[in-house]
Amino acid sequence: MKLLVTGATGLIGRAICQRLASEGHQIVVLSRRPESARFLSEGRVFGWNPEHGPPSAEVWDGVEAVIHLAGESVAASRWTDEQKRRIRDSRVRGTRHLVDGLIDLADRPKVMVSASAVGFYGDRGDEQIDERSANGEGFLCEVSEQWEREALRAREFGLRVSLVRTGVVLSPNGGALEKMLLPFKLGIGGRLGSGRQWFPWIHIDDIVGIFRHALLTPELSGPINGVAPGIVNNKEFTEVLANVLNRPVFFPVPELALKILMGEMAEVVLSSQRVVPRVALESGYEFTYQMLRPALKDLLGH
């Protein structure tokens, strides 16, 4: 299959390209920095700024499916007004422009799997959430809802659209886990805030597996939660990570301190989302890492 991938240089994108290329699929990459993306694809790499307009018509030649991952990192820096604009526009305008690129095609792809986020649900306390749950309130909820709405426009052009609402992806090669490791290795890691907020994690191999499952399962459309079944709260995550590293759990970081240090971005680590992967399980996806301890042992080489 010939696949068009955006956001290919990100944590998930790199892993997806490697997995699908190893299975014989041909990868075409769209990237803001095409020179830095050449190593990801033996096929063609095209430059594209998602906020400036649709990709050129030549990128679509022979493309049968799209995996759309492009978007500014929500944890790259403090949420100034400008950073929030970049987070929103890279997703909402970028997806709109990508879908607009389909309008004049005589031969269109058959499916698009677009990234979304569990931020769609907002801060929900102990409520159990699945794909039938309504969206919540707050900046990330609004961005996710608008992001998904733009992706779903591709249905107007005959594409099957699947939306992977991604949780916290755990990988040894970057992302949240990498940022957590240093304080824990130094023996000063601790829970964040109350520690009671639910922590919707997933192993990098399984988020790649869910994107692949959504791509290759014809009956799947709409949202699919990209989280592991064995959800834990922040306190439990902290304890398991410290135990796997054979380090103590140190003092918690108070909620007020997080808000002072991170500003509005503290929403990312203080929101509680007890998300379950109902659609993935019911459609036959088999998780490699359902529970946290084996996942961390694999990722950390223990």
N, C-alpha and C positions, 0 to 999 in steps of 0.2 A: 504494500500500500504506500502511496506517496502522501506524506503528511506535511502540513505547514505548521510550524511551531513558533509562537511568539514567547518572549520572556525566557528564551532558551539558556541564557547565561546565569539565571538565578538558581537557587538551591534545588528546587523541584525540577526546573527545566533541564538542567544538566543531567540529572539522574534519569529523567524520562527519555531524553535523546539517546543516552547510552543504552538504556534497556531496549528501546524500540529498534535502534540501529542494529543491535546484536541479534535481533530476531529477523532481520532482513528487510525491514521497512526503510524506505527512502525518505530522508529528512530534508526539508527545505526550511531555512531559518530566517525569520525577520528579527532584526536587532537594531537598536540605536547605534551600536558600535560593531558594525559587521566584521571589522578586522579582528576583534577580540573573540568573535564567535566562530571563526573558521574551523577551529579544532573540533567543534561539535558535530559537524556534518560533512560527509563526503559529497553530498549534493550541493545545491547552491545556497549562498548566504546573501541576503539583500538588506540594505539599509532601510530603516523605517522609523520615523518619529511618530509615535501613536497620536500625539496631540495635534499634529499639523495637517492631517488629511489621510485619505485611504492609501494603502500601498499601491505600487504600480501594477498594471494589469498583468505584466509578465510573470509575477510571482505565483499566479494562480494556475499556470500551465500544467495540466495533468494532476493537480492536487485533488485528492479524494476525501481528505478529512483535515480538520483544523484542531489543534490544541492551543488554546489561548491563555497565556499565563502572565502577560505583560502588566506591570503595575509597580509604582514607586513603593518601596518598603515602608510599612507603617511604623517601624521601629528604627529608622535610619537616623532620626534626629528629633529634637523637641518640636512639638506641634505649633509652630508659628502659623499665622494666617497663610503665609506663602507655602509652607510645607503642607498644610491641609489642602490647599488648592492643587498642589502637585499630586498628592495622594488621590484626590477625587478625579482630577482631569486625566491622569494617566490611565485610570480604569474606565471612567464613564465616557469621556470623549474618545479615548483610544479604542474602546470596544465599538462605539458608534461608527468610527471611521473604518474599522476593520470590516464591519458588516456592510457599510456603504460600498465597500470594494466588491461586493457580490452582485450589485445591482445590474451591471451591464454584462455579466458573464453569460456566455451561451451554455457552457458546461460547468456547472457548479459542484463544489464538494457535497457529499451526502450527509456529513455529520460535523458538528462542532462541539467540543468539550471545553467549556470555559471555566476558569478558576473563579471561585467566589470565596467567602470566608464565614466561619461560624460567628463572626462579628455581626452578621445579619440578625442574630437573635437578641443581641443586647444582654444586659445584666439581668439574669432571671432567677438568681438565688438557687434554691433546691429543686425548682421545677424541672421535670424530665422533658427534654426537648427532642423531637425528631423532625423529619422533613415536612410534616404537616403543620408544624407550629408557625404562628405568625411572626413577622419581624418585630424587633423591639424599637427602642428609642435611643437616640444618640448619634454622634458623628459617624461611627463605623457602620451602624445600622442603615443610615441614610445612604452612605456610599455603596454598601453592598446591595441594597435594594435597587438603586439606580443602575449599578453595574450589571446586575442580572437582567433588568428590564431591557437594556441595550443588547445583551447577548441573545435574549429570546426573540428579538426582531428577526434573527436569521431564519426563524420558522417561516416567515413570510416568503422566503426564497426557496423553500422546500427542504431545508436542512433539519435533521433531528438535532436537538440541542440538549445537552446535559450540563448541569451546573454543579461542580464539585466544591462544596462548602468546607474549606480546609481548616483543620484545627492547628495546633502547635506542632510543627513538623520537627521531629528529633533526628538529628544527623550528626555524625562525627566531623562533617566537612563544613560546618557553618550553622547559621540560624540561632535559635534560642538556646539550645544545649551548649553550644560553644561559649556563649556569653555567661552561662551559669557555672561553667566548670572551674574557672580560676578561683572565685571565692570559696567554693567547696573544697578544692584541692588544698587551699591554704587553711582550711578548718574554720572558716568564718561565714560559711553559707547558712542561711536561715530562711524560714518561711516569710512570705510577703503579706503584710497586713494581718488580717485575722487568720489566714490559712484555710478558712472554710470555703473559699471560692473554688468551684469545680474547675478542673484543668483538662481541657479536651485535647489530649496529646495523640500523636500517631507516629509510628516508625517510618523513616524515609522510604523503605522498601514497600510498605503498605500504601502510602499515598501514591507512589508510582503505580502500584498494582490497581488501585481504585481508578485512577485516570485511564489506565489501559482497559480495565473492565468496562468503564463507561463508553470508551471508544468502540469496543468490539462486541458489546451486547445490544442488539438491535432494539430490544423492547425498553431500554432505559432512556428516559427523557425527563427533563426537569431536575430538581435538586437531588443531590446525593451527599450525605454528610461524610467528609473525609476525616474521621476520627476512629480511634480504637475502641473496641467494646469495653475494655477494662478501665473505665474512667476513674480518676482519683481526684481528691481535692489538693490544693496547693500544699497543705501540711503533709499529706501522705506522699506526694511527689518528692518533697524536700527530704523526708525521712528515708525513702527508698534510694534516692540518688546518693545521699550521704553514706548509707549502708553499703551500696555497691562500690563506692570509692573508699570505703573503710575510713571515713572521717566523721567527726562529731557534727551534730546540728547546733549551730550557734544561735545567738539572739535573733529574734525576728526583726524585720524592718517594718516599723510602724507605718500605717496607712498615711498619716499626715506627712511623714518624711518622704514617702514616695511621691506624694502630690507636689511637695515643694521641689523635689529633685527633677521630676519628670513633667510637671504641669499636667495638662489635659491628657497627655499620652499615658498617664498612669491608668487610664481606663483599660488599656490592653492587659495589664497584669492583675487588676483588681476586680474586673468583671467576672461573674460566675455563670458558666454555661455548662449545664449537665446534659451534654449532647450525646445521643446514641445513634449508631449507624444503621438504622432500620432498613433503609433501601438497599444498602450494600449487602447486608446479611440475607434479606429476603430474596434478592436476585442471584444469590449463589456465590458471592465473593467470599473466599476463604482467607482470613487474616493469617499472616505468618506470625505476627506478634500481637496477641490479644491482650496480654497483661504487661504491666510496666516493668517489673523486675527483669524478666528475660529480655525485653527490648533494650533496657539500659546495659545489661551485661553484654549483649551482642555489640552495641554501639561503642562501648567503652573497652572492649577487648578483655572482659573478665569472664 
